[in-house]
Amino acid sequence: MQASEMMARVDAIVEEHGNQQSSIISILQGIQKEYRYLPEEALNYLAEKMDISASKIYGIATFYENFSLEPKGKHIIKICDGTACHIRKSQPILDALRKELNLPEGRITTDDLLITVEMVSCLGACSLAPVVNVDGVVYAKMTPNKTQELVRKIKEGTFGEDD
């Protein structure tokens, strides 16, 4: 993507939410929705456009866990590691996903930006543990095999057809 295209898109997002500093979180959410992360170029341009220091913009972007400065995949898989899920073996699910996706320790997104895997503290579905959330849909009583099957469907482009 060219810088001019990105600037035009950021301009549109700012216009949609308003050019006030009180709108900065909404603007950052809009940028992240557009790119699935907060590109450095977009943040620097936003700082200049809104006459806010880049360090303040980065401070906000890094304070909130929901914002990402790294590209995320088209599909987000969240594995719950809350107490109930942890006790019911959520770690083997993560291990199986890393193996299936060839994700080394420390990496969360596949090279093709298709899938991002995140371990989260709680998904609020303890009675269904262990749970996995794929693109906002909760899957209950998951196993490594069931989770790998979801990944295969994503790779094949058949995910969501009968899930």
C-alpha positions in Angstrom: 0.0 0.0 0.0 1.3 3.4 -0.9 1.7 6.1 1.7 -0.7 8.4 -0.1 -3.4 5.7 0.1 -2.8 5.2 3.8 -2.9 8.9 4.5 -6.2 9.2 2.6 -7.7 6.4 4.6 -6.5 7.9 7.9 -8.0 11.2 6.8 -11.3 9.5 6.2 -11.2 7.8 9.6 -10.4 11.1 11.4 -13.2 12.8 9.5 -15.6 10.0 10.6 -14.7 10.3 14.3 -13.8 14.0 14.5 -10.4 15.7 14.9 -10.6 16.2 18.6 -8.0 14.6 21.0 -11.0 13.0 22.8 -11.6 10.9 19.7 -8.1 9.4 19.5 -9.2 5.9 20.8 -12.0 5.7 18.3 -9.7 6.8 15.5 -7.1 4.2 16.5 -9.8 1.5 16.5 -10.8 2.6 13.0 -7.2 2.4 11.8 -6.8 -1.1 13.4 -10.1 -2.2 11.8 -8.9 -1.1 8.4 -5.4 -2.7 8.6 -5.8 -5.3 11.4 -3.0 -3.5 13.3 -1.7 0.0 13.8 1.0 0.6 11.1 3.8 2.9 12.2 3.3 5.1 9.1 -0.4 5.6 10.0 0.4 6.5 13.6 3.1 9.0 12.7 0.8 10.6 10.1 -2.0 10.7 12.7 0.2 12.4 15.2 1.2 15.1 12.7 -2.4 15.5 11.4 -3.8 15.9 14.9 -0.9 17.9 16.3 -0.3 15.4 19.0 3.2 14.0 19.8 4.0 10.6 18.3 5.0 9.4 21.8 1.5 10.2 23.1 -0.1 8.3 20.2 2.3 5.3 20.8 1.6 5.5 24.6 -2.1 5.1 24.0 -1.6 2.4 21.4 0.6 0.4 23.7 -1.4 0.9 26.9 -4.5 -0.9 25.6 -4.1 -4.6 25.1 -6.6 -4.6 22.2 -4.3 -2.5 20.0 -1.5 -4.2 18.1 1.6 -2.7 16.5 2.3 -5.9 14.7 0.3 -7.2 11.7 -2.4 -9.7 12.6 -3.9 -12.4 10.6 -7.2 -12.4 8.7 -8.4 -15.0 11.3 -7.8 -14.5 15.0 -7.8 -17.6 17.2 -7.9 -16.9 20.9 -7.2 -19.7 23.3 -8.5 -19.2 26.9 -6.0 -19.9 29.6 -8.2 -18.9 32.5 -8.2 -21.3 35.5 -10.9 -23.6 34.3 -9.5 -23.8 30.8 -5.9 -24.2 32.0 -6.9 -27.1 34.3 -8.8 -28.7 31.4 -5.7 -28.6 29.2 -5.6 -25.4 27.2 -1.8 -25.5 26.8 -1.8 -28.6 24.6 -4.3 -26.8 22.4 -1.8 -24.0 21.9 1.0 -26.4 21.4 -0.9 -28.2 18.7 -1.8 -25.0 16.9 1.8 -23.8 17.0 2.8 -27.2 15.4 0.0 -27.1 12.8 0.9 -23.5 11.8 4.7 -23.8 12.1 4.7 -21.0 14.6 7.9 -20.9 16.7 7.8 -19.6 20.2 7.4 -15.9 20.3 5.5 -15.6 17.0 1.8 -15.3 16.9 1.0 -14.7 13.2 1.6 -16.9 10.2 3.9 -15.5 7.5 1.0 -15.3 5.1 -1.0 -13.2 7.6 -3.9 -15.8 7.5 -4.0 -16.7 11.2 -3.0 -15.1 14.5 -3.0 -17.2 17.6 -3.4 -15.5 21.0 -3.5 -16.9 24.5 -5.9 -14.8 26.6 -6.6 -14.7 30.3 -10.3 -15.5 30.1 -13.1 -15.8 27.6 -15.8 -16.0 30.2 -17.1 -19.4 29.2 -15.7 -21.4 32.1 -18.4 -24.1 32.1 -17.5 -24.9 28.5 -13.8 -25.2 29.2 -11.5 -25.5 27.4 -12.7 -22.9 24.9 -11.3 -21.4 21.8 -12.6 -18.3 20.1 -12.2 -18.0 16.3 -13.2 -14.7 14.8 -15.6 -14.0 17.6 -17.2 -17.4 17.7 -16.7 -19.5 20.8 -16.0 -23.3 20.5 -16.6 -25.4 23.6 -14.8 -28.4 25.1 -12.0 -28.1 22.6 -9.2 -30.6 22.1 -5.9 -30.2 20.1 -7.4 -32.3 17.3 -10.7 -30.3 17.1 -8.7 -27.1 17.0 -6.3 -28.4 14.3 -9.4 -29.3 12.3 -10.7 -25.7 12.5 -7.3 -24.5 11.3 -7.4 -26.9 8.4 -10.8 -25.6 7.4 -9.5 -22.0 7.6 -6.6 -23.0 5.3 -8.9 -24.7 2.9 -11.3 -21.8 2.8 -14.2 -23.9 4.2 -14.3 -22.4 7.7 -17.7 -21.2 8.8 -19.6 -23.3 6.3 -20.8 -25.8 8.8 -19.1 -24.8 12.1 
